[in-house]
Amino acid sequence: MHLGLMQGLLSELNAPITAHQLDAFVEPSLCITRLAARDNDGVRIHRRAS
């Protein structure tokens, strides 16, 4: 799936997350989407892993 499509879908659904990054074809049949939290204005919230 295209990163822009995922971002648009999540935005239209007013989801509290956004698709931040797409790692395409990590394996022949596997793509990984990295998600990030969004604030109420749709701005991505930066968080560090603990």
Helices and strands as residue ranges (DSSP letters): H 3-12, E 17-27, E 30-37
